[in-house]
Amino acid sequence: DAKTTQPPSMDCAEGRAANLPCNHSTISGNEYVYWYRQIHSQGPQYIIHGLKNNETNEMASLIITEDRKSSTLILPHATLRDTAVYYCIVRPSGTYKYIFGTGTRLKVLA
Amino acid sequence: DVKVTQSSRYLVKRTGEKVFLECVQDMDHENMFWYRQDPGLGLRLIYFSYDVKMKEKGDIPEGYSVSREKKERFSLILESASTNQTSMYLCASSKDAYNEQFFGPGTRLTVL
């Protein structure tokens, strides 16, 4: 079973920041938070991951709360091409297994 | 750029046929994975390979086998396809087992 909880769907206006929440209240100290997205009929695309510090790359920012029980993926300026299903995944360090849940379907509106 | 390719985007086969799904990566990654994706069930790991000729069962290996004769290529084999193997099949690779995985575009297999 997935160890994360995400809202099933969200809308965001084009050009605005998209903030996608994820709850992982049972996360352990050595478990990383990963984010992937899947655009319709394509394979999942890696976005970002983190352990306890906030992370930023060219695609997004990941904010992890101090207690690590939740995180937020931020797409700073959403475009129509960001419309996709976004998966938040918790993965223990030292294992290769991902457990994908059902994700959040983000729709970016013109 | 990282590249994982799969031999077909769409495939239609008959029950009982032997089916080969091919995956190739050009990143010199040690690890390769096969998943299937079904509505409401998310992605489920079928098999994992951590080196040439080495493999490990995932969560749902029944009805499948794999082959990795070369580092860049990982094949999924359905020995005798059944209708419950109709699914989207996704291949992925990673530099080592604990790094992020890069996925191919997927093969949508229909078994009639």
Backbone of each chain as ProteinMPNN parsed JSONL, in Angstrom:
{"seq_chain_A": "DAKTTQPPSMDCAEGRAANLPCNHSTISGNEYVYWYRQIHSQGPQYIIHGLKNNETNEMASLIITEDRKSSTLILPHATLRDTAVYYCIVRPSGTYKYIFGTGTRLKVLA", "coords_chain_A": {"N_chain_A": [[0.833, -1.201, 0.0], [0.366, 2.279, -0.716], [2.232, 4.768, 1.001], [1.513, 7.315, 1.174], [-0.685, 10.176, 1.029], [-2.659, 11.922, -1.198], [-4.467, 14.696, -2.632], [-7.112, 13.926, -4.922], [-7.481, 15.511, -7.215], [-6.641, 18.701, -8.693], [-6.906, 22.128, -9.679], [-5.205, 24.71, -11.501], [-4.378, 28.03, -12.357], [-2.94, 29.074, -15.408], [0.403, 30.24, -15.377], [0.372, 30.841, -12.715], [1.54, 29.788, -9.426], [1.667, 26.334, -8.762], [0.712, 24.388, -6.121], [1.241, 21.411, -4.728], [0.048, 19.216, -2.404], [1.191, 16.676, -0.072], [0.661, 14.034, 2.098], [2.467, 12.237, 4.45], [2.432, 10.77, 6.933], [3.43, 8.591, 8.32], [6.067, 8.353, 7.825], [9.472, 7.226, 7.948], [12.724, 7.821, 9.497], [14.755, 7.352, 7.602], [13.645, 7.499, 5.137], [13.08, 8.67, 1.898], [11.433, 11.335, 0.155], [9.955, 11.312, -2.917], [9.068, 12.842, -6.006], [7.175, 12.338, -8.895], [5.862, 12.804, -12.187], [3.204, 12.13, -14.511], [2.418, 12.47, -17.7], [-0.344, 12.285, -19.86], [-0.568, 9.087, -21.291], [2.159, 8.691, -21.343], [5.379, 7.652, -19.968], [6.202, 7.799, -16.425], [7.777, 10.761, -15.177], [10.672, 11.807, -13.614], [10.814, 14.258, -11.046], [11.786, 15.535, -8.6], [13.5, 14.999, -5.456], [13.807, 14.502, -1.868], [15.136, 14.454, 1.512], [15.121, 15.657, 4.167], [15.687, 18.335, 4.038], [14.656, 21.325, 2.302], [14.343, 21.316, -1.236], [15.396, 22.376, -4.485], [15.105, 22.484, -7.991], [15.502, 22.815, -11.571], [12.959, 22.319, -12.383], [11.118, 22.336, -10.247], [10.211, 23.046, -6.772], [10.685, 21.517, -3.609], [9.145, 21.314, -0.592], [9.574, 20.28, 2.611], [8.019, 19.534, 5.63], [9.04, 20.324, 9.009], [8.654, 18.225, 10.798], [8.522, 16.207, 9.011], [6.212, 14.97, 8.187], [4.64, 15.767, 6.138], [4.657, 17.139, 2.793], [5.209, 19.563, 0.161], [4.957, 20.035, -3.244], [6.103, 22.444, -5.422], [5.326, 24.066, -8.342], [6.576, 26.709, -9.899], [5.64, 28.518, -11.919], [3.092, 27.633, -13.466], [2.418, 25.924, -16.527], [0.435, 25.058, -19.448], [1.473, 22.668, -20.273], [2.176, 21.422, -17.97], [0.052, 20.018, -17.076], [-0.925, 17.03, -15.704], [-0.647, 13.823, -14.002], [0.452, 13.798, -10.743], [2.724, 12.209, -8.678], [3.46, 11.454, -5.383], [5.916, 9.899, -3.551], [7.103, 7.731, -1.078], [10.175, 6.47, -0.203], [12.237, 4.043, 1.207], [15.607, 4.557, 2.219], [18.243, 2.799, 0.681], [16.712, 0.903, -0.559], [15.227, -0.201, -3.633], [12.641, -0.027, -4.29], [9.75, 1.575, -5.426], [6.601, 2.716, -4.326], [3.897, 3.462, -5.946], [1.152, 5.564, -5.545], [-2.183, 6.694, -6.205], [-1.995, 9.325, -6.93], [-2.162, 12.933, -7.745], [-4.278, 14.548, -9.91], [-3.437, 17.123, -11.815], [-4.731, 19.949, -13.307], [-3.964, 22.421, -15.503], [-5.198, 25.529, -16.193], [-6.079, 27.605, -18.913]], "CA_chain_A": [[0.0, 0.0, 0.0], [1.09, 3.533, -0.751], [2.362, 5.367, 2.314], [1.239, 8.738, 1.002], [-2.051, 10.585, 0.714], [-2.706, 13.138, -2.016], [-5.817, 14.978, -3.15], [-7.248, 13.287, -6.235], [-7.389, 16.439, -8.335], [-6.477, 20.134, -8.42], [-6.791, 23.017, -10.828], [-4.302, 25.842, -11.302], [-4.381, 28.942, -13.5], [-1.654, 29.189, -16.105], [1.227, 31.342, -14.912], [0.393, 30.876, -11.247], [2.23, 28.672, -8.788], [0.872, 25.157, -8.401], [1.202, 23.813, -4.87], [0.644, 20.083, -4.609], [0.377, 18.685, -1.072], [1.303, 15.23, 0.127], [0.75, 13.644, 3.501], [3.192, 10.982, 4.681], [2.539, 10.872, 8.391], [4.123, 7.44, 8.914], [7.421, 8.304, 7.241], [10.573, 6.923, 8.872], [13.845, 8.73, 9.391], [15.63, 7.1, 6.452], [12.83, 7.417, 3.926], [13.089, 9.836, 1.032], [10.218, 11.71, -0.557], [10.164, 11.501, -4.352], [7.938, 13.277, -6.819], [7.159, 12.058, -10.318], [4.604, 13.146, -12.846], [2.92, 11.329, -15.693], [1.563, 13.119, -18.677], [-1.205, 11.265, -20.447], [-0.022, 8.112, -22.234], [3.622, 8.65, -21.315], [5.948, 7.1, -18.757], [6.44, 8.783, -15.366], [8.966, 11.605, -15.307], [11.226, 12.223, -12.322], [10.835, 15.705, -10.831], [12.65, 15.987, -7.507], [13.374, 14.215, -4.238], [14.471, 15.066, -0.701], [15.084, 13.694, 2.757], [14.537, 16.54, 5.198], [15.855, 19.73, 3.647], [13.957, 21.752, 1.092], [15.138, 21.136, -2.442], [14.934, 23.103, -5.681], [15.824, 22.271, -9.247], [14.965, 23.64, -12.659], [11.548, 22.021, -12.619], [10.213, 22.527, -9.111], [10.74, 23.095, -5.409], [10.087, 20.571, -2.673], [9.17, 21.81, 0.78], [9.252, 19.209, 3.555], [7.813, 20.11, 6.955], [10.097, 19.984, 9.956], [8.388, 16.888, 11.351], [8.59, 15.327, 7.843], [4.968, 14.241, 7.989], [4.004, 16.201, 4.892], [5.505, 17.922, 1.892], [4.519, 20.276, -0.91], [5.678, 20.265, -4.498], [5.725, 23.74, -5.988], [5.682, 24.433, -9.719], [6.475, 28.154, -9.662], [4.843, 29.208, -12.94], [2.516, 26.496, -14.18], [2.014, 26.078, -17.921], [-0.51, 24.021, -19.873], [2.217, 21.412, -20.39], [2.319, 20.811, -16.641], [-1.122, 19.19, -16.815], [-0.409, 15.664, -15.559], [-0.855, 13.22, -12.693], [1.657, 13.964, -9.932], [2.838, 11.167, -7.67], [4.353, 11.623, -4.241], [6.308, 8.537, -3.188], [8.066, 7.608, 0.013], [11.02, 5.31, -0.466], [13.303, 3.895, 2.192], [16.981, 4.572, 1.736], [18.786, 1.454, 0.608], [15.864, -0.001, -1.338], [14.939, 0.3, -4.975], [11.208, -0.101, -4.568], [8.804, 2.665, -5.306], [5.187, 2.352, -4.272], [3.13, 4.555, -6.529], [-0.267, 5.622, -5.222], [-3.027, 7.139, -7.318], [-1.541, 10.649, -7.336], [-3.045, 14.104, -7.919], [-4.434, 14.976, -11.305], [-3.356, 18.584, -11.904], [-5.147, 20.528, -14.582], [-3.592, 23.829, -15.619], [-6.241, 26.169, -16.996], [-5.67, 28.816, -19.651]], "C_chain_A": [[0.867, 1.25, 0.0], [1.125, 4.122, 0.653], [2.071, 6.852, 2.262], [-0.224, 8.96, 0.698], [-1.992, 11.89, -0.036], [-4.148, 13.42, -2.415], [-5.942, 14.409, -4.549], [-7.106, 14.247, -7.399], [-7.241, 17.875, -7.837], [-6.47, 20.88, -9.729], [-5.848, 24.16, -10.484], [-4.373, 26.713, -12.548], [-2.982, 29.012, -14.092], [-0.897, 30.418, -15.622], [1.3, 31.471, -13.398], [1.191, 29.697, -10.71], [1.242, 27.549, -8.496], [1.516, 24.542, -7.163], [0.503, 22.484, -4.629], [1.037, 19.481, -3.267], [0.462, 17.164, -1.06], [1.449, 14.963, 1.623], [1.458, 12.304, 3.601], [3.483, 10.874, 6.166], [3.292, 9.708, 9.025], [5.559, 7.31, 8.406], [8.468, 8.024, 8.322], [11.767, 7.818, 8.561], [14.705, 8.563, 8.152], [14.864, 7.026, 5.138], [12.807, 8.75, 3.179], [11.689, 10.087, 0.474], [10.592, 12.006, -2.007], [8.876, 12.033, -4.987], [8.2, 12.929, -8.283], [5.873, 12.633, -10.89], [4.449, 12.291, -14.089], [1.922, 12.072, -16.551], [0.854, 12.021, -19.454], [-0.48, 10.422, -21.493], [1.501, 8.129, -22.339], [4.092, 7.973, -20.035], [6.137, 8.174, -17.697], [7.765, 9.508, -15.568], [9.414, 12.029, -13.917], [11.218, 13.739, -12.209], [11.883, 16.091, -9.805], [12.536, 15.005, -6.362], [14.132, 14.889, -3.106], [14.303, 14.18, 0.511], [14.472, 14.542, 3.874], [14.704, 18.022, 4.857], [14.999, 20.051, 2.444], [14.899, 21.638, -0.096], [14.53, 21.933, -3.587], [15.765, 22.652, -6.868], [15.129, 23.068, -10.339], [13.476, 23.407, -12.906], [10.648, 22.51, -11.489], [10.981, 22.727, -7.82], [9.977, 22.096, -4.549], [10.271, 21.129, -1.271], [8.718, 20.68, 1.686], [9.109, 19.83, 4.943], [8.867, 19.582, 7.927], [9.897, 18.595, 10.564], [8.369, 15.808, 10.271], [7.291, 14.58, 7.578], [4.214, 14.698, 6.742], [5.003, 16.995, 4.064], [4.631, 18.589, 0.843], [5.454, 20.405, -2.095], [5.183, 21.574, -5.076], [6.25, 23.857, -7.41], [5.504, 25.94, -9.791], [5.607, 28.919, -10.669], [4.246, 28.131, -13.852], [2.159, 26.855, -15.627], [1.059, 24.946, -18.282], [0.174, 22.66, -19.96], [2.466, 20.741, -19.054], [1.082, 20.005, -16.248], [-0.702, 17.723, -16.841], [-0.921, 15.099, -14.237], [0.475, 13.271, -11.947], [1.642, 12.959, -8.782], [3.867, 11.562, -6.62], [4.649, 10.223, -3.703], [7.297, 8.61, -2.035], [8.865, 6.333, -0.215], [12.121, 5.211, 0.586], [14.675, 3.959, 1.531], [17.488, 3.145, 1.701], [17.872, 0.454, -0.067], [15.569, 0.632, -2.686], [13.441, 0.444, -5.222], [10.526, 1.248, -4.415], [7.424, 2.058, -5.099], [4.41, 3.563, -4.739], [1.689, 4.451, -6.053], [-1.05, 6.071, -6.443], [-2.781, 8.587, -7.72], [-2.603, 11.732, -7.352], [-3.09, 14.458, -9.385], [-4.495, 16.493, -11.328], [-3.788, 19.025, -13.286], [-4.779, 22.01, -14.547], [-4.535, 24.464, -16.633], [-5.736, 27.447, -17.644], [-6.422, 30.045, -19.17]], "O_chain_A": [[1.935, 1.295, 0.611], [0.162, 3.993, 1.409], [2.358, 7.572, 3.217], [-0.917, 8.08, 0.187], [-1.366, 12.851, 0.411], [-4.959, 12.5, -2.526], [-4.965, 14.409, -5.298], [-6.656, 13.845, -8.472], [-7.651, 18.218, -6.728], [-6.08, 20.341, -10.765], [-5.709, 24.533, -9.319], [-4.421, 26.201, -13.666], [-1.98, 29.009, -13.375], [-1.47, 31.497, -15.475], [2.19, 32.136, -12.867], [1.481, 28.74, -11.428], [0.124, 27.79, -8.041], [2.704, 24.219, -7.157], [-0.697, 22.448, -4.356], [2.22, 19.257, -3.011], [-0.106, 16.474, -1.906], [2.255, 15.589, 2.311], [1.093, 11.348, 2.917], [4.637, 10.886, 6.594], [3.75, 9.825, 10.162], [6.181, 6.258, 8.554], [8.369, 8.51, 9.448], [11.823, 8.476, 7.522], [15.321, 9.525, 7.693], [15.391, 6.539, 4.137], [12.551, 9.806, 3.758], [10.879, 9.17, 0.342], [11.445, 12.851, -2.279], [7.766, 11.716, -4.561], [9.275, 13.183, -8.827], [4.92, 12.912, -10.161], [5.426, 11.792, -14.647], [0.764, 12.273, -16.187], [1.414, 10.946, -19.673], [0.127, 10.937, -22.432], [2.064, 7.635, -23.316], [3.299, 7.745, -19.122], [6.226, 9.354, -18.036], [8.738, 8.938, -16.062], [8.62, 12.55, -13.135], [11.571, 14.435, -13.161], [12.776, 16.885, -10.099], [11.569, 14.246, -6.299], [14.99, 15.739, -3.341], [13.457, 13.287, 0.546], [13.442, 14.189, 4.448], [13.943, 18.862, 5.338], [14.655, 19.168, 1.658], [16.106, 21.842, 0.033], [13.318, 22.137, -3.651], [16.976, 22.463, -6.76], [14.266, 23.9, -10.058], [12.816, 24.213, -13.564], [9.56, 23.032, -11.73], [12.205, 22.601, -7.764], [8.783, 21.866, -4.742], [11.389, 21.383, -0.823], [7.604, 20.176, 1.546], [9.988, 20.572, 5.382], [9.493, 18.547, 7.699], [10.865, 17.877, 10.814], [8.216, 14.626, 10.579], [7.289, 13.628, 6.798], [3.24, 14.059, 6.344], [6.035, 17.453, 4.555], [3.468, 18.229, 0.66], [6.6, 20.833, -1.958], [3.977, 21.788, -5.203], [7.453, 23.761, -7.655], [4.369, 26.415, -9.748], [4.917, 29.867, -10.295], [4.829, 27.772, -14.875], [1.665, 27.948, -15.906], [0.894, 23.994, -17.519], [-0.458, 21.626, -19.748], [2.923, 19.599, -19.014], [1.07, 19.374, -15.191], [-0.194, 17.226, -17.847], [-1.55, 15.807, -13.451], [1.502, 12.835, -12.466], [0.679, 12.873, -8.02], [4.991, 11.951, -6.938], [3.728, 9.452, -3.433], [8.204, 9.442, -2.022], [8.3, 5.255, -0.397], [12.847, 6.175, 0.829], [14.865, 3.471, 0.417], [17.191, 2.36, 2.603], [18.208, -0.727, -0.149], [15.653, 1.849, -2.851], [13.027, 0.979, -6.25], [10.701, 1.955, -3.423], [7.121, 0.996, -5.644], [4.281, 4.558, -4.025], [1.073, 3.389, -6.141], [-0.628, 5.851, -7.578], [-3.299, 9.038, -8.742], [-3.767, 11.501, -7.025], [-2.054, 14.646, -10.023], [-5.49, 17.085, -10.908], [-3.283, 18.542, -14.299], [-5.226, 22.754, -13.674], [-4.657, 24.006, -17.77], [-5.059, 28.26, -17.015], [-6.202, 31.143, -19.68]]}, "seq_chain_B": "DVKVTQSSRYLVKRTGEKVFLECVQDMDHENMFWYRQDPGLGLRLIYFSYDVKMKEKGDIPEGYSVSREKKERFSLILESASTNQTSMYLCASSKDAYNEQFFGPGTRLTVL", "coords_chain_B": {"N_chain_B": [[20.892, 13.748, -22.685], [18.944, 11.62, -20.618], [17.827, 8.47, -21.776], [15.316, 6.175, -22.322], [14.057, 3.615, -24.166], [11.293, 1.86, -25.597], [10.185, -1.028, -27.331], [7.71, -1.071, -28.664], [4.836, 1.046, -28.889], [2.178, 0.379, -28.886], [0.553, -2.767, -28.737], [-1.011, -5.695, -29.902], [-2.091, -8.837, -29.016], [-2.808, -12.376, -29.139], [-4.527, -14.596, -26.897], [-2.489, -16.968, -25.269], [-0.288, -16.621, -26.909], [3.262, -16.108, -27.183], [4.943, -13.38, -25.863], [7.149, -10.702, -26.395], [8.585, -7.987, -24.824], [10.602, -5.261, -25.342], [13.246, -3.322, -23.972], [15.429, -0.598, -24.002], [18.22, 1.177, -22.779], [20.27, 4.113, -22.814], [22.143, 5.04, -21.048], [24.09, 3.761, -19.68], [23.292, 2.524, -17.337], [23.172, 0.522, -14.366], [20.94, -0.723, -13.338], [17.738, -2.008, -14.106], [14.208, -2.024, -14.689], [10.952, -3.524, -14.751], [7.605, -2.567, -14.877], [4.04, -2.797, -14.413], [1.112, -0.945, -15.199], [-2.034, -0.242, -14.028], [-5.39, 0.952, -14.044], [-6.39, 2.486, -11.032], [-4.733, 0.849, -9.555], [-2.18, 1.739, -9.583], [1.408, 1.805, -10.199], [3.017, -1.306, -10.486], [5.664, -3.376, -9.517], [7.255, -5.708, -11.562], [9.63, -7.166, -12.31], [13.118, -6.835, -11.566], [16.392, -5.907, -12.492], [19.733, -5.986, -11.565], [22.16, -6.228, -12.693], [23.939, -7.481, -15.56], [22.504, -10.489, -16.633], [21.505, -10.867, -14.096], [18.739, -10.976, -11.893], [15.754, -10.077, -10.128], [12.789, -10.923, -8.442], [9.866, -8.945, -8.51], [6.927, -7.489, -7.172], [4.825, -8.724, -8.482], [5.489, -11.166, -10.136], [4.401, -13.405, -11.353], [3.618, -15.288, -14.188], [5.296, -13.978, -15.842], [8.587, -13.575, -17.292], [12.052, -12.604, -17.458], [14.838, -11.228, -19.296], [18.242, -10.426, -19.416], [20.737, -9.928, -21.253], [22.565, -8.141, -22.188], [23.963, -5.089, -20.967], [22.522, -2.786, -21.633], [20.006, -3.584, -22.377], [16.825, -4.898, -21.587], [14.544, -7.385, -21.333], [11.111, -8.229, -21.25], [9.13, -11.062, -20.86], [6.228, -12.669, -21.799], [5.172, -15.723, -21.334], [2.912, -17.189, -22.073], [0.472, -15.486, -23.133], [-2.222, -13.933, -21.38], [-5.597, -12.738, -20.951], [-5.77, -11.204, -18.654], [-3.371, -9.971, -18.548], [-3.44, -7.787, -20.058], [-2.483, -4.514, -20.231], [-0.672, -1.465, -19.331], [2.728, -1.396, -19.895], [5.699, -0.546, -18.352], [9.051, 0.366, -18.612], [12.031, 0.994, -16.761], [15.098, 2.641, -15.765], [18.022, 2.938, -13.672], [20.878, 4.56, -12.221], [22.125, 3.501, -9.921], [20.73, 1.259, -7.495], [19.454, 2.91, -5.736], [19.077, 5.385, -6.711], [17.235, 7.912, -8.573], [14.697, 6.74, -10.818], [14.444, 6.379, -14.312], [12.005, 6.518, -16.736], [10.671, 4.712, -19.56], [8.551, 5.307, -22.496], [6.422, 3.572, -22.383], [4.492, 0.587, -23.135], [1.472, -0.222, -24.473], [-0.258, -2.988, -24.014], [-2.555, -5.202, -25.395], [-4.366, -8.071, -24.844], [-6.135, -10.408, -26.552]], "CA_chain_B": [[19.692, 13.456, -21.92], [18.619, 10.232, -20.306], [16.881, 7.951, -22.756], [14.853, 4.795, -22.224], [13.116, 3.38, -25.256], [10.601, 0.581, -25.599], [10.106, -1.455, -28.731], [6.415, -0.748, -29.265], [3.92, 1.835, -28.052], [0.932, -0.381, -28.819], [0.719, -4.155, -29.181], [-2.197, -6.517, -29.715], [-1.721, -10.246, -29.119], [-3.866, -13.346, -28.837], [-4.343, -15.467, -25.733], [-1.618, -18.109, -25.517], [0.915, -16.245, -27.655], [4.451, -15.676, -26.445], [5.095, -11.958, -26.146], [8.413, -10.111, -25.97], [8.638, -6.531, -24.738], [12.01, -4.901, -25.267], [13.567, -2.005, -23.403], [16.838, -0.244, -24.179], [18.615, 2.462, -22.185], [21.562, 4.534, -23.358], [22.795, 5.802, -19.994], [25.036, 2.879, -18.994], [22.77, 2.257, -16.001], [23.287, -0.856, -13.904], [19.663, -1.28, -12.911], [16.578, -1.848, -14.988], [12.967, -2.432, -14.023], [9.697, -3.623, -15.49], [6.386, -2.33, -14.114], [2.792, -2.652, -15.143], [0.269, 0.104, -14.641], [-3.45, -0.496, -14.249], [-6.222, 1.968, -13.388], [-6.745, 2.229, -9.64], [-3.732, 0.012, -8.876], [-0.878, 2.382, -9.649], [2.471, 1.022, -10.83], [3.445, -2.458, -9.7], [6.939, -3.877, -10.011], [7.216, -7.101, -12.005], [10.982, -7.682, -12.151], [14.202, -5.887, -11.43], [17.699, -6.469, -12.798], [20.782, -5.127, -11.023], [23.382, -6.455, -13.462], [23.719, -8.412, -16.673], [22.128, -11.841, -16.246], [21.001, -10.918, -12.718], [17.359, -10.504, -11.823], [15.082, -10.285, -8.854], [11.341, -10.803, -8.593], [9.188, -7.831, -7.876], [5.724, -7.814, -6.407], [3.863, -9.515, -9.26], [6.244, -11.819, -11.211], [3.744, -14.6, -11.891], [3.211, -15.189, -15.584], [6.313, -13.216, -16.571], [10.002, -13.829, -17.086], [12.857, -11.511, -17.995], [16.152, -11.585, -19.818], [19.176, -9.306, -19.557], [21.979, -10.458, -21.817], [23.462, -6.999, -22.33], [23.687, -4.084, -19.944], [21.587, -1.761, -22.068], [18.751, -4.152, -22.861], [16.095, -5.686, -20.59], [13.344, -7.872, -22.016], [10.041, -8.85, -20.472], [8.548, -12.139, -21.669], [4.994, -13.297, -21.359], [5.321, -17.048, -21.956], [1.619, -17.545, -22.676], [-0.292, -14.295, -22.756], [-3.617, -14.104, -20.973], [-6.329, -11.473, -21.022], [-5.503, -10.385, -17.461], [-2.093, -9.288, -18.739], [-3.698, -6.535, -20.763], [-2.019, -3.469, -19.318], [0.431, -0.618, -19.77], [3.993, -1.894, -19.357], [6.685, 0.524, -18.28], [10.424, 0.008, -18.299], [12.775, 2.088, -16.146], [16.481, 2.328, -15.42], [18.643, 3.857, -12.716], [22.326, 4.413, -12.135], [22.235, 2.432, -8.952], [19.397, 0.855, -7.042], [18.866, 3.882, -4.818], [18.903, 6.657, -7.412], [15.952, 8.068, -9.257], [14.499, 5.879, -11.976], [14.004, 7.055, -15.533], [11.047, 5.631, -17.372], [10.387, 4.76, -20.975], [7.224, 5.826, -22.822], [5.395, 2.573, -22.109], [3.861, -0.232, -24.184], [0.11, -0.606, -24.105], [-0.491, -4.334, -24.531], [-3.906, -5.754, -25.326], [-4.415, -9.513, -25.122], [-7.524, -10.738, -26.914]], "C_chain_B": [[19.495, 11.961, -21.746], [17.595, 9.689, -21.285], [16.602, 6.473, -22.502], [13.823, 4.605, -23.326], [12.515, 1.986, -25.122], [10.199, 0.256, -27.015], [8.8, -1.07, -29.399], [5.627, 0.154, -28.343], [2.603, 1.09, -27.843], [1.174, -1.772, -29.395], [-0.579, -4.884, -28.917], [-1.791, -7.963, -29.972], [-2.918, -11.115, -28.767], [-3.51, -14.135, -27.592], [-3.488, -16.669, -26.127], [-0.352, -17.78, -26.287], [2.056, -15.927, -26.695], [4.754, -14.244, -26.86], [6.431, -11.469, -25.577], [8.258, -8.593, -25.952], [10.098, -6.159, -24.49], [12.185, -3.494, -24.724], [15.07, -1.78, -23.558], [17.1, 1.103, -23.515], [20.034, 2.795, -22.652], [22.41, 5.263, -22.326], [23.834, 4.985, -19.232], [24.594, 2.587, -17.554], [22.874, 0.785, -15.658], [21.923, -1.516, -13.748], [18.551, -1.006, -13.891], [15.376, -2.537, -14.358], [11.856, -2.605, -15.048], [8.528, -3.468, -14.523], [5.189, -2.559, -15.038], [1.922, -1.641, -14.409], [-1.176, -0.155, -15.029], [-4.267, 0.527, -13.488], [-6.584, 1.562, -11.959], [-5.725, 1.422, -8.855], [-2.347, 0.645, -8.888], [0.121, 1.548, -10.432], [2.871, -0.122, -9.912], [4.685, -3.069, -10.347], [6.836, -5.361, -10.345], [8.568, -7.769, -11.754], [11.976, -6.541, -12.127], [15.507, -6.606, -11.796], [18.779, -5.514, -12.339], [22.117, -5.327, -11.722], [23.034, -7.381, -14.614], [23.513, -9.82, -16.111], [21.636, -11.974, -14.803], [19.602, -10.338, -12.668], [16.803, -10.801, -10.44], [13.587, -10.094, -9.07], [10.844, -9.558, -7.887], [7.959, -8.3, -7.136], [4.76, -8.737, -7.154], [4.568, -10.251, -10.408], [5.518, -12.958, -11.914], [3.278, -14.35, -13.324], [4.21, -14.452, -16.458], [7.702, -13.801, -16.333], [10.769, -12.68, -17.731], [14.188, -12.056, -18.484], [16.998, -10.336, -19.899], [20.539, -9.874, -19.958], [23.027, -9.367, -22.018], [23.02, -5.907, -21.364], [22.568, -3.134, -20.36], [20.184, -2.29, -22.375], [18.123, -5.073, -21.803], [14.765, -6.082, -21.221], [12.376, -8.481, -21.02], [9.344, -9.851, -21.374], [7.277, -12.633, -20.994], [4.95, -14.642, -22.069], [4.054, -17.486, -22.683], [0.633, -16.461, -22.253], [-1.728, -14.655, -22.38], [-4.278, -12.738, -20.931], [-6.062, -10.602, -19.795], [-4.108, -9.753, -17.482], [-2.229, -8.079, -19.667], [-3.39, -5.379, -19.821], [-1.069, -2.535, -20.047], [1.691, -1.13, -19.089], [5.045, -0.804, -19.477], [8.033, -0.039, -17.872], [11.105, 1.222, -17.681], [14.21, 1.648, -15.923], [16.987, 3.335, -14.406], [20.118, 3.53, -12.607], [22.71, 3.382, -11.087], [20.858, 2.25, -8.333], [18.703, 1.955, -6.248], [18.731, 5.261, -5.432], [17.538, 6.718, -8.071], [15.912, 7.181, -10.493], [13.968, 6.719, -13.137], [13.174, 6.068, -16.344], [11.006, 5.804, -18.883], [8.954, 5.215, -21.216], [6.088, 4.838, -22.568], [4.944, 1.82, -23.347], [2.48, -0.607, -23.686], [-0.185, -1.93, -24.795], [-1.942, -4.728, -24.328], [-3.831, -7.217, -25.71], [-5.875, -9.902, -25.353], [-7.834, -12.206, -26.713]], "O_chain_B": [[19.836, 11.158, -22.614], [16.609, 10.357, -21.595], [17.509, 5.642, -22.469], [12.84, 5.342, -23.408], [13.145, 1.063, -24.605], [9.907, 1.149, -27.811], [8.787, -0.769, -30.593], [5.742, 0.036, -27.123], [1.995, 1.158, -26.774], [1.886, -1.945, -30.384], [-1.187, -4.729, -27.858], [-1.218, -8.279, -31.014], [-3.9, -10.656, -28.184], [-2.335, -14.319, -27.273], [-3.713, -17.304, -27.158], [0.576, -18.589, -26.313], [1.837, -15.53, -25.55], [4.817, -13.929, -28.049], [6.793, -11.777, -24.441], [7.848, -7.989, -26.944], [10.741, -6.661, -23.569], [11.379, -2.601, -24.984], [15.875, -2.668, -23.277], [16.321, 2.045, -23.659], [20.871, 1.916, -22.857], [23.304, 6.027, -22.691], [24.398, 5.462, -18.247], [25.429, 2.424, -16.664], [22.697, -0.087, -16.509], [21.768, -2.712, -13.992], [18.438, 0.092, -14.437], [15.51, -3.498, -13.601], [11.823, -1.925, -16.073], [8.462, -4.138, -13.493], [5.306, -2.521, -16.263], [1.983, -1.498, -13.188], [-1.502, -0.273, -16.21], [-3.878, 0.934, -12.393], [-7.026, 0.439, -11.713], [-5.825, 1.313, -7.633], [-1.43, 0.123, -8.254], [-0.261, 0.691, -11.229], [3.042, 0.067, -8.708], [4.744, -3.252, -11.562], [6.391, -6.167, -9.527], [8.651, -8.795, -11.079], [11.706, -5.437, -12.601], [15.698, -7.772, -11.45], [18.744, -4.336, -12.693], [23.1, -4.67, -11.382], [21.963, -7.988, -14.636], [24.25, -10.273, -15.235], [21.379, -13.085, -14.34], [19.31, -9.334, -13.317], [17.306, -11.647, -9.7], [13.173, -9.197, -9.804], [11.331, -9.176, -6.823], [7.95, -9.379, -6.543], [3.971, -9.449, -6.532], [4.262, -9.975, -11.568], [5.969, -13.428, -12.958], [2.635, -13.344, -13.625], [4.008, -14.312, -17.664], [7.957, -14.438, -15.311], [10.193, -11.878, -18.466], [14.603, -13.165, -18.147], [16.543, -9.302, -20.388], [21.362, -10.242, -19.119], [24.228, -9.639, -22.017], [21.848, -5.82, -20.995], [21.758, -2.724, -19.528], [19.269, -1.5, -22.608], [18.801, -5.911, -21.209], [13.963, -5.227, -21.596], [12.774, -9.158, -20.072], [9.004, -9.537, -22.514], [7.252, -12.963, -19.808], [4.715, -14.697, -23.276], [4.112, -18.075, -23.762], [0.044, -16.511, -21.173], [-2.352, -15.54, -22.966], [-3.604, -11.709, -20.881], [-6.123, -9.376, -19.892], [-3.717, -9.077, -16.53], [-1.238, -7.434, -20.011], [-3.971, -5.279, -18.74], [-0.705, -2.759, -21.201], [1.731, -1.282, -17.868], [5.254, -0.222, -20.541], [8.145, -0.813, -16.921], [10.791, 2.357, -18.039], [14.513, 0.456, -15.894], [16.458, 4.44, -14.288], [20.553, 2.407, -12.858], [23.525, 2.495, -11.342], [19.932, 3.008, -8.622], [17.481, 1.93, -6.104], [18.32, 6.206, -4.759], [16.796, 5.737, -8.123], [16.933, 6.907, -11.124], [13.163, 7.633, -12.96], [13.591, 4.938, -16.599], [11.267, 6.884, -19.413], [8.218, 5.48, -20.266], [4.92, 5.228, -22.541], [5.003, 2.337, -24.463], [2.325, -1.222, -22.631], [-0.343, -1.983, -26.014], [-2.487, -4.605, -23.231], [-3.301, -7.568, -26.764], [-6.726, -9.749, -24.477], [-8.956, -12.642, -26.971]]}, "name": "protein", "num_of_chains": 2, "seq": "DAKTTQPPSMDCAEGRAANLPCNHSTISGNEYVYWYRQIHSQGPQYIIHGLKNNETNEMASLIITEDRKSSTLILPHATLRDTAVYYCIVRPSGTYKYIFGTGTRLKVLADVKVTQSSRYLVKRTGEKVFLECVQDMDHENMFWYRQDPGLGLRLIYFSYDVKMKEKGDIPEGYSVSREKKERFSLILESASTNQTSMYLCASSKDAYNEQFFGPGTRLTVL"}
